[in-house]
Amino acid sequence: MRRPSGEDSDGPDRSGTLLFSYNALASFPGGYGQVLLPIYMKQVGISAVLVGVLTTISLLATSILLIPFGILSDRYGRKMFLILGGVLTAASWAIMAFSTDIAYIGISRALVGTGAALMSAPFNAVLADISSDQDRTRVFSISSFVAQISSTGGALISGIPEILQARFEIDMFSSYRPLFLIAFLLSLGTAAVMLAFKEKKGERKEVVGFRFGSMRTILSFASTRALVGFGAGFVIPLFSLWFYLRFGVAGSVLGPLFAISNIMLALAYLASARLAAMVGSVNSLIICQGLAIALLVAIPESPNYAIVSVLYVTRNFLMNMSHPIETSFLMSIVRSKERASASAVAGAASSISRAVSPSLGGHFMSSVSLSLPFYITAVLYSASTILFYTFFKDVKIPGEMRRGLRLRLLRS
């Protein structure tokens, strides 16, 4: 990582370590939350439709607040937004630890969505700020790798509630509480880490009278994210619920599966920078997403849990391998002072569309067909992939300029 102009004396290496640590602490509870929360809400008596609605509440809170928080963080500095995001996320887990009331769970989901809005765009921006054009994709890949390893650790402990219930004969709610409290403490830890982070000074005032210098580019990128977000909402946040309804498996079985998936994702993130260097960012995205869509369609057609597990892991590997490439790509095609705002617009486009579809996905799974959400998602993903290629097929980010010949050959 380079030392950007005006960087504090601690240097970019220390800054990168702090940001990677922040990402790791935030990702660990996400590893088991992804597995357990839909099942937990179902077990406390919430219907599949309402599970989707509660997921929508979280995503809607993120969607509404992402753009204003992104713009404000460009204006006033990103550090305080990252700290506040950690505090609100901690509060959301504290509520989950002490209440099963659906109203309080709804408040918890709104708080975690607000925390995500505070953290997402500023984090991408500060990570881009400490990297150069040449190593930006590598830095985002390492950050994603660290997050996935941490998330894997979280997924591996997803069976704790069942173990506690079986060995100590405690009630279902009490068996989940230790994990919720761990998430509370780790979320506070993210805020503590950011207190040690020294943000560059003297740049934020340039954003007075802020206007996007790259509005057309940002909106084109955001439109592809909107399609992906809308499609993902039908299935991705409800995957553990789908496994539960289709095969009757819960945390003790799904935890290891999600852990394996996360390990593969971590390896994919490390490989993503090399793939982008070999064939270019745009081509990498098209290849990975195209193959992932084919596997997504195959999942509901597969007859047993073993086959679906292999397809699930492979699909996740391919679809999410493109994430650090995509984020780095956006950070590279906009100006430095617009990065948090650009990330916020793209994130909001994804979140707003994603906020609508989980309730629809939950309805389809419970009342229409367990397979239908997969086909809808595949169609929307395909449309996004086609649009992305149409918009950006001729774009080369600065770090890839010297590899233009390879890019042209691949498209010939």
N, C-alpha and C positions, 0 to 999 in steps of 0.2 A: 504494500500500500504506500502511496506517495505521501509526502508532507505537503498539503495544500498551502497556498499562500495565506499567511496569517494564522496558521495553525498554532495552537498553544504549545508550550514547552514540553508537555507530556508526550507529544508526538502521535502520529496516526496509528502506530502499532498498539499503544495503550488504548487509544480510542476504539480501535477495532476489537480488542479483547473485551472491553466493557460492553460494546454493542452485541457481540456474540454471546456474552454471558446473559445479557438482558433477554435475548431471543431464546436462549436455553431455558431460563427460569420461567418464561411465559409459556413455553411449549410443553413442559412436562405435564401439568394438569390437563392440558388440551389432549394429551395422548389417551388418558383414561376417560376424560369427559366425552370425547367423541364416541367411545364405546358405550359408556354407562348411562349418560344422561337421558337418551330416548327410552332406554329400558327402565331406568329408575322412574321416570315420569309415568310410564305405563303401569308400573307396579304400585304406584301410590294412587292409582285409580283414574288417571287421565287417559282419555281415549286417543286413538291414533290421530284422529283429526285435530284434536287440541294439542297434541304433541307437535304437530306441524304448525299450528297457530303460534305456539310459544316460541318455536324456532323462528317464525316469521317476525315476532316482536323483537327478538335480538337483532336480526338482520335489518329490520326497518329502522331501528335506532341508529345502527351504523350508517345506513343509507342516508338518512336525513342529515346527520351531523358531519359526515366525512368531508364534504367540500368546504363548509365554513371552517372547520378545524384545520384543514389543510392550508387554506389561504391565510388564516390567522397565524399558523405556525411559521409560514414563510415570512410573515410580517414581524412577529414578535419573538421568534426563536422557538426551536423545536423541543428543547430539553424539558421545559415545564409541562408540555403536553404529554410527553412520554411518562413523566412522573405521575401526573394526575390520572392517566390511563391505568397505570398499575394500581393506584389506590382504589379507583372505582371497581376494577375487576376483583380486587380483594373483597370489597364490600359485597359484591354479588355472590361470591362463594360463601361468605359468612351467613348470608340469608339462607342459602341452600342447606347449610349445616344445622340450622335451627328451626326450619319450618317446612311443612309439606302442604301448606295452604296454597291453592292455585294462584291466588292473587299475589302472594309474596313471591312465588316462583316466577310469575310474570314480571314483577319488579326486578327480580334478580336477572332475568333475561334482558330486560331493558338496560340495566346497569352494565352488563357485560358487553352489550352492543355499543353502548356509549364509550366504554373503555377501549374497545377495538377501534372506534372512530378516532379517538385521541392518539392511538399508538401507530396505526397502520401507515398513513402517508408520511408523518414526520420520521418514522424509523427508516423507510426507504430513502428519504431525502438525506438524512445524516449519514447513512451507509454509503450513498453515492458521493457525498461530499468528501469522504476520507479516502476515496479511491480515484485512480486515474482512468482515462479512456481505455488504456491497454489492459488494465487488470480489473475493471469494474465487474465484468461477468464472473470472473474468478472469485471476487470478494462476495458477490451475491450467492454464488454457488456454495462457498464455505459457510456462509451464514445459514443458508437453507439446510446444509448438511448437519450443522450443529443443532438446529431446531429439530430435525428429524430424529437424530440420535436421542435427544432429550424426550421427544414425543414417544419414541419406542420404549424408553424406560417407563414412561407413564402407562402405556398400553399393557406392559408386562405385569403391572400390579392391578389390572382390572378385575381379577378374580378375588380380591381381598374381601369384598362384601359377602360373597358366597361362603368363603372360608370361615369368616367370623360367625356367620349364621349357623354353620354346621358344627363348628368346634365349641362355640361358647353359648350357643342357643340364645343369641340376642335377636331383637326384632329387626326387621328389614331396614327401617329408617336409621336406627343406630349403627347398623353395619356399614352404611355409606358415609356416616359423619366423619370418620378419620380422613377419608380421601378429600372431602370437602374442606376440612381444616388445613390439610397439607396444601391444597390449592390456595387457600387464603394466605398462608404464610409465604408461599413462593411468589404470589402476586405482589405482596408487600416488598419482597426481595427485589423485584424488578425496579420498584421506585427507589430503593436504597442504592442499587447499582447506578442508576441515572444521576443520583446526587453527586457521584464521583466523576461523572462525565463532564468535560470542559468543552462547551460549544464555542465555535468560532464567533468572534465579536465583530461588529462593525459592518455586517453585510445586510442585515435585515432591513435597515432603513431605506435601502434601494427599492423596496417594494411599495413605497408610498405611491398612491395612484396606480396600483397594480393593474396591468392588462396582460392577457395572454398574448405572447408573441408567436405562439405556435398553435393557435386555437384549432385550425383545421386538422392538423396532425393529431392533436389530443383527442378531438371528437371522433376522428376516424378510428383511432385506437380504442376509445371508450365504447364505440358501437359494437365492436367485436367482443369486448368484455361483457357487455350487456347480454348478448346472446348466450355466451358461456354461462354467465351467472343464472339466467333464467332457466337454462337447461339443467344446470347442476342442482338447483334447488329441488327438482322433482325427485332426485335419488340420493345425492351425496350425503346430506345431513341426516338422512333416514336409512342409511345402509345397514346400520346395526339393527334397526327395527325390522327391515326387510328380511335379514337373516333370521331374526327371531320368529317372524310370522311364517316364513317359508320352511325353515328347517327346525325350529324350536330350540335354537342354541342361544345361550346367554353369555355373560361376561367371562366365565371360566374358559369357554371355548373360543369366543371372539377375541379376547385379549391377546393370546398368542398369535392369532391370525393378523390382527392389526399391528402387532409388534413386528412380525415378519415383513408386512407391507411397508412399515416405516423404515426398517433396515434397508430394504431394497430402494426406497425413495432416497435415503441418505446417500447410497452409492450412486443413484441416478443423478443426484445434485452434483456430486463430485465430477461425474462424467460429462455433465451438461456443458461446462465451459469448454472442454476439449471438442465436443461435438460442434459447438458454435464456431470454434476456431477452424474446424475442418470444412464445414459446409455453409457457414453463415447462420446468423440468428434466424432469419426468416425461414430458410429451408429446414432448419432444425425443428422449428415449431410445426411446420406443415407435416413433416415426416412423423414426429412423435404423436401429434394429435390425430392424424389419419389412422394410424395403427390402433390407437387407443379406442377410437370410435367403433372400429370393427369388433374389438373384444367386448365392448360394452353391450353391443347388440347380442352377442353370444351368451352373456350371463343368464338372462331369464330363460333361454332355451336349453340350458344345461340341466341334466337330470338329478345330480346329487351334489352334496356339499363339497366333496373333495375337488370335483372339476371346477365348481364355481369359485372355490378358494384360489385355485391357480389362476383362473381368469381375472379374479378381483385384484390379486397382487400384481399381475403383469400389466393390467390396465392402469392401475395407479402409478406404476413405475413409468409408463410411457406418457400418460397425460400430465403428470406433475413434474416430469423431467424438464419440461419446457418452462416451468415457473420462474426460476432465476434468470433464464435467458430472456424471457419476456419482460421481467421487471427491469433488468439491466438495459434492455433495448429501449424502453420508454425513457429511462433516466438519461440515456445517451443522446436522444433526439430532441430533447428540450433543454432550455437554458437552465443554468444552475439555480438561479433565484426562483424558478418556476417549478422545481422538482416536487416539492411537497404538494403543491396545488395540482399539478398534472397527475400525480399518483392518486390524489384525492378524487379527482374527476373520474379517472378510470376505475378506481375502487368503488365509488358511488354508483357508477353505471352497473357494475357487477352486483353490488349489494342490493340496490333498489329492485333490480329484476329478480335476484335470488330471494328477496324477502317475500315475494308473492307466491312462488311455486311450491315451497314445502307444504303449505296447507293443502294445495291441490294434489301434491304427491301423496300426502297422508290420506286424503279422500279416495284417490284412485286405488291405493293399496288396500284400504279397508272395505271399499264398497264396489269397486269396478274390476280391477285386475292388478295382480302383483307385477305383471310384466309391462303394462302400458307405460308407466313412467320412464322405463329404460328406452323405449322407442322414441318417445317425445324428446328425451335428452339427446339421443343420437342425432336426430334431425336438426336440433338447434345447434349442437356442436359442429355439425357438418357445415351449416350455413355460416357460422363464425369463422371456421377455417378457410372457407372459400373467400369470404370478405377480407380476411387478414392478408391473404396472398394477393388479392386484387389491389389493396391499398398500398402494401409495403414491399412488393416483389423487387422493386428497383432501389430500395433503400439499403445503404451500407452504413453501419455505425463506424465511428472513427477508428476503433481498434481493429476493424476488419478490412479497412481500405486496401491493405497490401495483399489481401487474399481475393481480390475481385475476380482474377482469372478463374479460380476454382468455382466461384459462385456462378459465373457465366457458363462455364462448362457444364455444371450440374443442371442448369435450366435449358441447355441446348438439346 
